[in-house]
Amino acid sequence: MSSRYRKLALKYHPLKNKEPSAPHRFKQIAEAYDVLSDLRKKATYDKFGEEGLKGGIPAEFGGEEAWTLSYSYHGNPEKTFKEFFGGDNPFEDFFTLDGSEVNTGFGGLRGRGVKKQGPPIEGDLYLSLEDLYFGCTKKMKISRRVMNEDGHTSSIRDKILSIDVQSGWKPGTRITFPNEGDQGPNIIPADIIFIVKEKPHPRFDRQGDDLIYTANIDLVKALTGCTVEVETLDERILTIPINDIVHPKYSKLVPGEGMRLVGDPGLKETSSSSLISSSRST
């Protein structure tokens, strides 16, 4: 099927074939390949035909493992062409600017057998402040196209990627899984990258390795002194004395109570964790 698609896709690609029917034919070829290169779709088509493929398998025929969802082609033959041949601009490997084939002198087109890797696939990994303080393990489920054992057809399969979050990681940290993207005959699977995003926290704002806690203090206590209790991320209660006159921009530094250091979960930043107290009248 792969060799058949290769031949027909190159023959009817609109960049090369200027016949009015070429775009429609090119799309039909891409849709046929999308179905016949997937074992599950092909089995459905072989047994129930196009009507069963696009309308869904009748329940009485399917059993518990029935694929009852209807199939619909995504409608982008250029996407199918690119996924098959690989590269951001697969046309450059097969055609000149006037649409003619490029011959290498080795008995074939320049692009055949040349594998290219697509750009990385990026996704967000949202973590709580506790996740980043203690470290944790996150399981991420991805769906990707993989080649079947015959080396020619492919199917969509799920995979679980495990991410070991280290204590002290900052927002923007990038975790890369090499070559975990879609597979194809002439494709080097793209890298998958997760980028750390920090969820809002009900008590603290993080600034680098500092944890900022904002306390509301009434006017009398702001003028006469008070204590402020702060629950830490590891559920301890800090009792912090405030002996100064508090103004709206007042801050008090509590050493050693910030985020843990990357790679050493037993230590915390010695200059971290500031307490900012804003005064208000009551």
N, C-alpha and C positions, 0 to 999 in steps of 0.2 A: 504493500500500500504506500509506503514511504517513497519508493522509487517512482511509482505511478503518479503520485501527487507532485513530486519534484518536476517530472517531465511536463505534466499538463499545466502546472502553475507557471512555469517559465514560458510555456508556449502561449498562454492566454493572458499573461499579465498585461494590463492596459498600457504600461510604459513601452512594451514591445509590440503588442498586437493592436493595430489601429482599427480593426473591424468594429462596427457599431455594437455587435453582440458580445464582444470580448469582456466588458465589465461584468455582464450578467453571467457569462460562462465561468469567469474567474471566481465569482462568488459561489456558484454552484459547486465548483471543484473544492473550494475551501470548506464548504458545509459538509460535503461528502467525506472529506478527510477527517473533519472534526468528529463525525459519527463513527466511521469505520476504523479509526485509530484508537478508539476507546472500546475495550472488550465488552463492557456492559451495554453500551449503546448499540454496538454491532450485534450482540446477541438479541437484543430487543428488536432491532430492525429485521434481522434474519427470520425471527419467529412471527412477528406481528406486522411487519411492513411499516411504511411511513406513517400510516394512520395510527398504529399502536405506539410508535415512537413519539409522535407529536401530540397524541391525544391521551397517552397514559395506558398502562397495562390493565385490562379488566381484572378485578379482584379475584374472580374465580379461577384465573390462570396463574396468579402470582404467588400465592401462599404467603408465608410470613416474610420471606426475603424479597418480595416483589418490589420492583422499582415502579411505583405507581405515578410518579411525577411526570408531567409532560416535558418533552425536550423542545427547546427553542434555541436556534443558533443566534449567537450574539450579533451577527450581521456585519462584522468587520473583517472582510477577507484579507485586508492588509495586515491586520493583527495576526491572523493565522500564518500568513506568509513570513512575517518577521519572526514569529516563534519557531517556525520550522527551520529557517535558514540562519537565524541569529543575527545579532548586531543591531545598532541603532538605525543604520541605513543599509539594509541588506541589498538594496538595488545596486549599490556601487560595485558589488562583487560579481554582478552578472551582466550589467548593461552599461554601455557608454551613454553619453548625454543624448545621443540620437536614438537610443533604444536598441542598438545592435548588441549582439553577444560579444563578450570579451573572451578571447581564446588565449590560453597561456602557452601554447606550443607543446603541451604535455598530453594532448588528447582529450582535454576537457575544459570546462569553464573554470575561471579563476577561483570562484567561490566554493566549489565543491570540496567537501572534506575539511574546510577551514572552520574551526569552532571559534565562536565569539561569546563573550560574557556580557550580559546586559547590566544596566546600572543597578546599584544596590536598592533593595526594597526596604523602606524605613517605616517603622511603626512606633507608637508611643507606649511606654511602660509606666503606668501610674502607680506610685508607691506612697504609702503613708509615711509620716515623719517617724513613726515607730519602726516601720520596715527599714528605714535608712539608719536608724539609731542602733538597732539590735542586729541587723542583717537577717536575711530569710531566704527561702527558696521559692521561686515562682515558676509555675508551669504554664506555658503558652502553647495553645493549639493553633496549628497552621494547616491550611489545605494547599496542596501543590500538585502539579502534574508530574508524574514519574513514568519512566520507561518500563514497559513490561519485559518479561524475560526473553521474549522473542527479539528484542532489540529494535523493533519497528513500530509497534503500537504503544500507546500510553494511556494512562487513566489517572483520575483525580483521587488522591489519598490524603488522609489526615496524618499529622505527626505532632508529637508533643515535644517541645523544646524546654529544657530545664535551665533556669537562670539562677545562679547563686549570687544573691545580692549581698555585697559586703557592707558592713557598718561604716558609715561615714561617706558613702557615695553622695555626690552632689547632683543636682538637676543638670541635665545635659550629658551625663555619662552615657557612653555608647557601648552597647554589647553586640558584638558581631558574630553571627553564625555563618561561616564560609560555605558557599555553594549549596544552600538549602532552598533555593528558588526552584522554579519550574525546570524540568528536564526536557530535552528534545534531541533529535538526531544530530543537529549541528549547533547545539547550544551548550555552553558552559553555564551551569546554573548560577544565577545571581546570588550575591550575599544577602542575608537578611540581617537588618540592624534594628535593634530596639534602643530607643532614646528615653532616658529616665525623666519622668515628669513628677513633680512633688505635689501631692494633694494638700489642700488647705488644712490647717490644724486648728482645733478649737481654742488652744491656750497659747501656742507659741508661733511666732514668725521667725523663719530662719534667714540669717544673713551670713553667708559663708559657713563658718563653723560655730557662729554665735547663735544662741537661742534668745529671742526677745520676748519678754512677757510684759504685758501692759496691765497695770493695776489702777483702779479708780479709788482715790482717797478723798474723803470729805475734808472740808476746809479746816475744821478744828484739829483733826489728826495731822493734816499737812503742816500746821503751824506749831504743834506741840510734840510731834513725834509719834511713832506707832511701830507695829510690826506687820509684815506682810507674809502670808503663807502661800507657798507655791508648790504645787504637785509636779514632780519631775516626770520625765518620760518613763523612768523605771519605777514609778509609783512611790517614791519617797516624798516626804513633806519637808520642804525647806522653810525654816522660820527666819526671816530676814529682818533685822532691826533697821528702822529708818530714824536716824537721830538728827537729820538736817531739816531745814525748812524746805518743803516740797513746792516746786513751781511746775508749770505745765511741761517744761522741757527737761525736768530733772531725770537723771538716770543713776543707777547704782550697779556697779560691776560685782558679780559673784564669780570668782575664779573657779575654774575646774568643773563647771556644770554645763558645758556646751555639748556639741555633738562629739561622738567618739571618733577617733582617728581611723583613717582607712588602713586596713591591714592589722590593726592592733585594737581589738574590741575592748580590752581592759583599760585603755587610756582615754581621757577626754582632753579637749583643748584647755590648757591652763588659763587662757585669757577669755574663755567663752562664757556665755550666758549672762547677758545684761538684763537688769530689771529696770524698766522704764515706768515711772509712776506719774500719772497726770492728776493734778489736784482739781477739785470742783467743790463748789459751795453746796451745802444742803439746807 
